[in-house]
Structures are given as structure tokens and as C-alpha cells.
């Protein structure tokens, strides 16, 4: 019998539940119970009350969400809306609002607010597509196959 990670996914869910409990009860972060995050996602613990993550949003691996800046002495609120996807190794700087239904590309450095229903990518992050429709966890609607997703992300119609 071959080993399958699906057989131990309950362990990952258990660890994520414990982390969520620590983030929300001990650090007082505002993380919606329906939001999901990778175990390697980094949430700012210097100003934890400034963290706000909406329902049905997903924070991917090694993403960093900041709510303070020691060099300027700033402690602000950083907000991720509902149905958003924050790509792997992206960085959301302090005080940024990511609008509902938006996607932040992998490796993006978000230095300005992201309007609702947009895709941003790059360093610094720039809008590459507007007026998108997403489902739960920021999954593009109408992009059921890789070819369609690639065309949408590359802004080719």
C-alpha cells in the first residue's frame, strides 16, 4: 500500500486549528473562522490586533502580512477582504487593504491598496486584470483548466 498525504490531512487541519486559536485568542488577530492559511504563512505578531483576514480567503505558503513598520514607528491595520487569494512568498506591507475577491500573485510586494476584484502581481505589485470573478478562496470563476487560467492571468482575451 502506497503512502498518501491525504491519509494524514487531519493532522494538518489540527495544527492549523491550533494556530488559528493561538492567533485569535492569544494574539487577538481578526481571522475569520472560514479563512484558510498555509502553516508557513507569516502574520505580524508585533501588532497582532492590526491583522484582519476575511471569510473564505486563503494565505499561501511563506506569504508575509505586516501591520507595523519599526523604521517609521507605525502600527496600522492591514486588511485582507473576503474571497481573496494571497500567493506564495508575497508580502503585504503595513496598512494595505486587499479588496474583496482579489488575487495577489506569487512573490508580489504589495505597496498600495488593491481594489476589489483585481489581480495584482510584481514588485511593486501592479494591477494586471480588473473586474474578475472569484469563488471561495479566490479561485477564478470560468478558469477550470490551466489554459484558460493562463490566458486570464496573462491578460490575453
SULTALIN-V88271 format. One record per pair of residues at least 6 apart in sequence whose ideal C-beta (glycine too) atoms are under 8 Angstrom apart, sorted by the first residue. I is the first residue (numbers start at 0). GAP is how many residues later the second one is. D is the distance in Angstrom with one decimal. If there is no record, write none. Layout:
i = (I	I)
gap = (GAP	GAP)
d = (D	D)
This chain:
i = (11	14	15	15	15	18	18	19	19	22	22	22	22	22	23	23	26	26	26	27	27	28	28	28	28	28	28	29	29	29	29	30	30	30	31	31	31	31	31	31	32	33	33	34	34	34	34	34	34	34	34	35	35	35	35	36	36	36	36	37	37	37	37	37	37	39	39	40	40	40	40	40	40	40	40	41	41	41	41	42	42	43	43	43	43	43	43	43	43	43	45	45	45	45	46	46	46	46	46	47	49	49	49	49	49	49	49	50	50	50	51	51	51	51	52	52	52	52	53	53	53	53	53	53	53	54	54	55	55	55	55	56	56	56	56	56	56	56	56	56	57	57	57	57	57	58	58	58	59	59	59	59	59	59	60	60	61	61	62	62	62	62	62	62	62	63	63	63	64	64	64	64	65	65	65	65	65	66	66	66	66	66	66	67	67	67	67	68	68	73	73	74	75	75	76	77	77	77	77	77	77	78	78	78	79	79	79	80	80	80	80	80	80	80	81	81	82	82	82	82	82	82	82	83	83	83	83	83	83	83	83	83	84	84	84	84	84	84	84	85	85	85	86	86	86	86	86	86	86	87	87	88	88	89	89	89	89	89	89	89	89	90	90	90	91	91	91	92	92	92	95	95	95	95	95	96	96	97	97	97	97	98	98	98	98	98	98	99	99	100	100	100	100	100	100	101	101	101	101	101	101	101	101	101	101	102	102	102	102	102	102	102	103	103	103	103	103	104	104	104	104	104	104	104	105	106	106	107	107	107	107	107	108	108	108	108	109	109	109	110	110	111	111	113	113	113	114	114	116	116	116	116	116	117	117	117	117	117	118	118	118	118	118	118	119	119	119	120	121	127	127	128	128	128	131	131	132	132	132	133	133	134	139	139	141	141	142	142	150)
gap = (27	24	20	21	23	18	20	11	13	6	8	20	25	28	6	7	16	18	21	20	21	14	19	20	22	23	24	19	21	22	23	6	20	22	21	22	23	24	25	50	22	21	22	18	19	20	21	22	23	24	45	21	22	23	101	6	16	21	22	21	22	23	24	25	50	21	22	18	19	20	21	22	23	24	45	20	21	22	23	8	22	6	7	20	21	22	23	24	34	50	21	22	24	29	20	21	28	29	47	19	17	18	25	26	27	28	44	14	16	27	25	26	27	28	6	12	26	27	25	26	27	28	29	30	46	27	28	26	27	80	81	23	24	25	26	27	28	29	80	81	26	27	28	79	80	6	21	27	25	26	27	28	30	46	27	28	26	27	23	24	25	26	27	28	29	26	27	28	13	15	21	27	12	25	26	27	28	8	9	10	11	27	28	6	7	8	26	24	25	20	21	19	18	19	18	14	15	16	17	18	19	17	18	19	6	12	18	16	17	18	19	20	21	35	18	19	17	18	51	52	53	54	55	14	15	16	17	18	19	20	50	54	17	18	19	49	52	53	54	6	12	18	16	17	18	19	20	21	34	18	19	17	18	14	15	16	17	18	19	20	35	17	18	19	6	12	18	16	17	18	14	15	16	17	18	16	17	6	12	15	16	14	15	16	17	18	19	16	17	15	16	31	32	33	37	12	13	14	15	16	17	18	30	32	36	15	16	17	29	31	35	37	6	10	16	17	21	14	15	16	17	20	23	48	15	14	16	12	13	14	15	17	13	14	15	16	10	14	15	13	14	12	13	6	11	13	12	15	13	14	15	16	17	9	11	12	13	14	8	9	10	13	33	34	6	7	8	7	6	25	27	23	24	26	8	20	7	8	9	6	7	6	9	12	6	10	6	9	6)
d = (7.0	6.1	7.5	7.1	6.4	7.9	6.9	6.2	7.6	4.4	5.7	6.3	7.3	7.7	7.6	5.6	7.9	6.0	3.7	5.8	5.1	6.3	4.9	7.2	4.2	8.0	7.7	7.7	6.3	4.4	7.0	7.7	7.0	4.7	6.1	5.6	4.2	7.8	7.4	7.9	7.8	4.3	5.3	4.7	6.6	6.2	6.9	4.8	7.4	7.6	7.9	7.5	4.8	7.4	6.5	8.0	7.6	7.0	4.0	6.3	5.5	4.3	7.4	7.2	7.8	4.8	5.2	4.4	7.1	6.9	7.1	5.0	7.9	7.5	8.0	7.2	7.0	4.5	7.1	5.5	5.6	7.1	6.3	8.0	6.3	4.7	4.4	5.9	7.5	7.6	7.5	4.6	7.6	7.7	4.3	4.0	4.3	7.5	7.8	7.4	3.2	7.0	6.2	5.8	4.6	5.8	7.5	6.5	5.5	6.3	6.2	7.0	4.4	6.9	7.0	7.8	8.0	4.6	7.6	5.9	4.8	3.9	7.5	6.8	6.9	5.0	7.6	5.9	4.9	4.6	6.0	5.3	7.0	6.4	6.4	4.2	7.2	7.3	6.8	6.8	7.5	5.3	7.0	4.1	6.2	6.9	7.3	4.7	7.2	6.0	5.4	4.2	7.6	7.3	4.6	7.2	5.8	4.6	4.9	6.9	6.4	6.6	5.0	7.5	7.4	7.5	4.8	7.1	5.8	7.0	7.3	4.6	6.5	7.3	6.6	5.8	4.8	6.8	6.1	6.6	4.5	5.4	7.7	6.4	4.8	7.3	5.7	7.8	5.0	6.0	7.2	7.9	5.0	3.9	7.0	6.1	7.8	5.8	6.2	5.5	7.6	7.6	4.5	6.9	6.5	7.3	4.8	7.4	5.7	5.1	3.7	7.0	6.6	6.7	4.7	7.2	6.1	4.8	5.3	7.0	6.4	7.1	5.8	5.4	7.9	7.1	6.9	5.2	7.1	7.4	8.0	5.0	7.9	4.7	6.9	7.4	6.1	2.8	7.3	6.8	7.2	4.8	7.3	5.4	4.9	3.7	7.0	6.4	7.9	4.6	7.4	6.1	5.1	5.0	7.0	6.3	6.1	4.4	7.2	6.9	7.9	7.4	4.9	6.8	6.7	7.1	4.8	7.3	6.2	5.5	5.4	7.5	7.2	5.9	7.2	4.7	7.2	6.4	7.1	7.6	4.4	7.4	5.5	5.1	3.2	7.0	7.0	4.7	7.3	5.7	4.6	7.0	7.3	4.7	7.2	4.9	7.3	6.2	6.4	5.2	7.1	7.1	7.9	7.9	7.2	7.7	4.5	7.4	7.1	6.9	5.1	7.4	6.0	6.8	5.6	7.5	6.7	6.8	6.6	3.0	7.2	7.4	7.6	7.8	7.8	7.9	7.2	6.0	5.1	6.0	6.7	4.2	7.8	4.3	5.5	6.1	6.5	7.6	4.6	4.5	6.8	7.4	7.4	5.3	7.3	7.8	7.2	7.2	6.8	5.8	5.3	7.2	7.5	5.1	6.6	5.0	7.8	6.7	7.2	5.2	4.3	6.0	8.0	6.8	6.3	5.5	6.6	5.4	7.8	7.3	5.8	6.7	7.4	5.5	6.4	7.5	7.4	4.3	7.0	5.9	6.2	5.6	6.2	6.0	6.9	8.0	4.2	5.4	7.4)
